[in-house]
Amino acid sequence: MMDEQEFKTRADAALESLYNKLSAASDRYDFEPDFNSGALAIEFEQPKAKFVVSPNTPVRQIWVSAHSKSFKLDWDASRQVFAMPDSRQTLNELIASAIQQHLGEPVTL
C-alpha cells in the first residue's frame, strides 16, 4: 500500500487533471465543475444534481458520489490511474459515464 504522501500527490494530480478536462467540457455541456479544498464538485442546473469526487486518505481511495450511489476507486499501479477494482473503469471513464447518464447525451472529456 502506498504511503499517505504518495497517495495525496497522486490523488491531487488525478483530481486536477479531471477538473481541467471538466472545465474544458463545460463549454459544450450543461454542468459546472468546482475544485475547492481538495474536493471536486460537478453541479447541474437541469436536472438539478451534484456529483462529488474526493480523496479518502485513510483508506487510500478516491470516492465518487453520483446518482445517489458511492463509488470507491483504488490506485491501479499497472495503469497509473485510479480505477474501480471490479470493472477496472477509470476515474475519468466513471465521471464521463455518470455525466452522460445524467444529461442523456454522449459526453467526451
C-alpha positions as CSV (number, residue, x, y, z in Angstrom):
1,M,0.0,0.0,0.0
2,M,1.3,3.5,-0.8
3,D,2.1,5.9,1.9
4,E,0.0,8.9,2.7
5,Q,2.1,11.5,0.9
6,E,2.3,9.4,-2.3
7,F,-1.5,9.0,-2.2
8,K,-2.1,12.7,-1.7
9,T,0.3,13.5,-4.6
10,R,-1.4,11.0,-7.0
11,A,-5.0,11.9,-5.9
12,D,-4.3,15.7,-6.2
13,A,-2.9,15.1,-9.7
14,A,-5.8,12.9,-10.8
15,L,-8.4,15.4,-9.5
16,E,-6.6,18.4,-11.0
17,S,-6.4,16.6,-14.4
18,L,-10.1,15.7,-14.2
19,Y,-11.0,19.3,-13.2
20,N,-9.2,20.6,-16.2
21,K,-11.0,18.2,-18.6
22,L,-14.3,19.1,-17.0
23,S,-13.7,22.8,-17.3
24,A,-13.0,22.4,-21.0
25,A,-16.0,20.2,-21.4
26,S,-18.3,22.5,-19.5
27,D,-18.3,24.8,-22.6
28,R,-20.0,22.1,-24.5
29,Y,-22.2,20.5,-21.9
30,D,-24.6,21.9,-19.2
31,F,-22.6,21.5,-15.9
32,E,-20.2,23.5,-13.8
33,P,-17.1,22.0,-12.1
34,D,-15.7,23.4,-8.9
35,F,-12.4,22.3,-7.3
36,N,-12.2,23.5,-3.8
37,S,-10.4,22.3,-0.6
38,G,-9.2,19.1,-2.3
39,A,-12.7,18.0,-3.4
40,L,-14.2,18.3,-6.9
41,A,-17.9,19.1,-7.3
42,I,-19.8,18.8,-10.6
43,E,-23.1,20.8,-10.5
44,F,-26.0,20.5,-12.9
45,E,-28.9,23.0,-13.3
46,Q,-31.2,20.8,-15.3
47,P,-32.0,18.4,-13.9
48,K,-30.6,19.7,-10.6
49,A,-27.9,17.5,-9.2
50,K,-24.4,17.5,-7.7
51,F,-21.7,14.9,-8.1
52,V,-18.7,14.9,-5.6
53,V,-15.3,13.5,-6.1
54,S,-13.0,13.4,-3.1
55,P,-9.9,11.7,-1.8
56,N,-10.2,9.5,1.3
57,T,-6.7,9.4,2.6
58,P,-7.0,6.9,5.4
59,V,-8.1,4.1,3.0
60,R,-6.1,5.5,0.0
61,Q,-9.1,5.7,-2.3
62,I,-10.9,8.3,-4.3
63,W,-14.6,8.3,-3.6
64,V,-17.3,9.5,-6.0
65,S,-20.8,10.3,-5.1
66,A,-23.1,10.3,-8.1
67,H,-26.7,9.3,-8.8
68,S,-27.3,8.5,-5.1
69,K,-24.5,6.0,-5.2
70,S,-21.0,5.8,-3.8
71,F,-18.1,4.6,-5.9
72,K,-14.7,3.7,-4.4
73,L,-11.6,3.8,-6.7
74,D,-8.2,2.3,-5.9
75,W,-4.8,3.1,-7.4
76,D,-4.1,0.8,-10.3
77,A,-0.3,0.7,-10.4
78,S,-0.1,-1.2,-13.7
79,R,-2.1,1.6,-15.5
80,Q,-1.1,4.5,-13.2
81,V,-4.7,5.6,-12.7
82,F,-7.4,5.4,-10.1
83,A,-9.9,2.8,-11.1
84,M,-12.9,0.7,-9.9
85,P,-11.5,-2.6,-8.5
86,D,-14.0,-4.9,-10.2
87,S,-14.8,-3.2,-13.5
88,R,-11.4,-1.5,-13.9
89,Q,-13.3,1.6,-15.1
90,T,-11.0,4.6,-14.6
91,L,-12.0,7.8,-12.7
92,N,-12.3,9.7,-16.0
93,E,-14.4,7.0,-17.6
94,L,-16.7,6.8,-14.5
95,I,-17.3,10.5,-14.4
96,A,-17.9,10.8,-18.2
97,S,-20.4,7.9,-17.9
98,A,-22.1,9.5,-14.9
99,I,-22.4,12.8,-16.7
100,Q,-23.7,11.1,-19.8
101,Q,-26.3,9.2,-17.8
102,H,-27.4,12.5,-16.1
103,L,-27.6,14.6,-19.3
104,G,-28.9,11.9,-21.5
105,E,-26.4,12.6,-24.3
106,P,-22.9,11.3,-25.2
107,V,-20.1,13.1,-23.3
108,T,-16.4,13.3,-24.1
109,L,-13.9,14.6,-21.6
